[in-house]
Amino acid sequence: MAEIRWTAEAEVWLKDIYEYISNDNSSAAARVVEGIYEKAQLLKDYPEIGYKYRSEPEGEVRILLYGHYRIAYLLVSKKEIDILGVFHGALEIDRYLP
């Protein structure tokens, strides 16, 4: 089972998503953020479930989809996963992933 670590950047993205949605509906915002978090938990047992975005010296950057959102993560090994960020599908992800 893999260890999932959320980067500070990814936590900021989740907070921003919650705040944006909660301007209209706080319960919907909570559901979306919880859904994103729960989807990411699948990586514990299935670390390669997302599609490969690119290779880096540190590992593979992969993308896991949840609704309109893309969960970007670094597959360091099958035992180590770093969540890099959560991006709305309309965003140009290349601008945010170094």
C-alpha positions in Angstrom: 0.0 0.0 0.0 1.4 3.4 -1.0 1.8 6.4 1.2 0.1 9.5 -0.1 1.5 12.9 0.8 -0.3 16.1 -0.1 2.1 19.0 -1.0 1.3 22.4 0.5 0.5 23.6 -3.0 -2.1 20.8 -3.5 -3.7 21.7 -0.2 -3.9 25.4 -1.3 -5.6 24.2 -4.5 -8.2 22.2 -2.6 -8.9 25.2 -0.3 -9.3 27.5 -3.3 -11.7 25.0 -5.0 -13.7 24.8 -1.8 -13.9 28.6 -1.4 -14.8 29.1 -5.1 -17.7 26.6 -5.0 -18.8 27.6 -1.5 -19.6 31.2 -2.8 -22.7 29.5 -4.3 -23.2 26.4 -2.3 -21.1 25.3 0.7 -22.5 21.8 0.9 -21.7 21.2 -2.8 -18.2 22.6 -2.1 -17.7 20.1 0.7 -18.9 17.2 -1.5 -16.5 18.1 -4.3 -13.5 18.5 -2.0 -14.3 15.2 -0.2 -14.8 13.5 -3.6 -11.4 14.7 -4.8 -9.8 13.5 -1.6 -11.5 10.1 -1.7 -10.6 9.6 -5.4 -6.9 10.3 -4.5 -7.1 7.6 -1.8 -7.5 5.0 -4.6 -3.8 5.6 -5.3 -2.9 3.8 -2.1 -3.9 0.5 -3.7 -3.7 1.4 -7.4 -0.8 3.9 -7.7 -0.7 3.7 -11.5 -4.4 4.3 -12.1 -3.9 7.7 -13.5 -2.6 8.3 -17.0 1.1 9.1 -17.5 1.6 12.8 -18.1 5.4 12.9 -18.3 8.6 11.4 -16.8 10.8 13.3 -14.4 14.1 12.3 -12.7 12.1 12.0 -9.5 9.4 9.7 -11.0 6.4 9.8 -13.2 3.9 12.7 -13.2 0.5 11.2 -13.6 -3.0 12.6 -13.8 -6.1 11.1 -12.1 -9.5 12.4 -13.2 -12.4 13.3 -10.9 -15.3 15.0 -12.6 -14.1 18.3 -14.0 -10.8 18.1 -12.0 -7.4 16.7 -12.6 -5.4 15.4 -9.7 -1.7 15.7 -10.6 0.6 13.4 -8.7 4.2 12.3 -8.7 4.6 8.5 -8.6 8.0 8.4 -6.8 7.6 4.6 -6.4 4.7 2.2 -5.9 5.0 3.0 -2.2 5.4 6.8 -2.4 3.0 9.3 -4.0 3.1 13.1 -3.8 -0.1 14.9 -4.8 1.2 18.0 -6.7 -2.1 19.8 -7.3 -5.8 19.7 -8.2 -6.7 21.5 -11.4 -10.0 22.3 -13.1 -10.1 20.8 -16.6 -10.3 24.2 -18.2 -6.9 25.3 -16.8 -3.7 24.8 -18.8 -2.0 22.4 -16.5 1.5 23.1 -18.1 1.4 26.6 -16.5 1.2 25.1 -13.0 3.3 22.0 -13.1 7.0 22.9 -13.2 
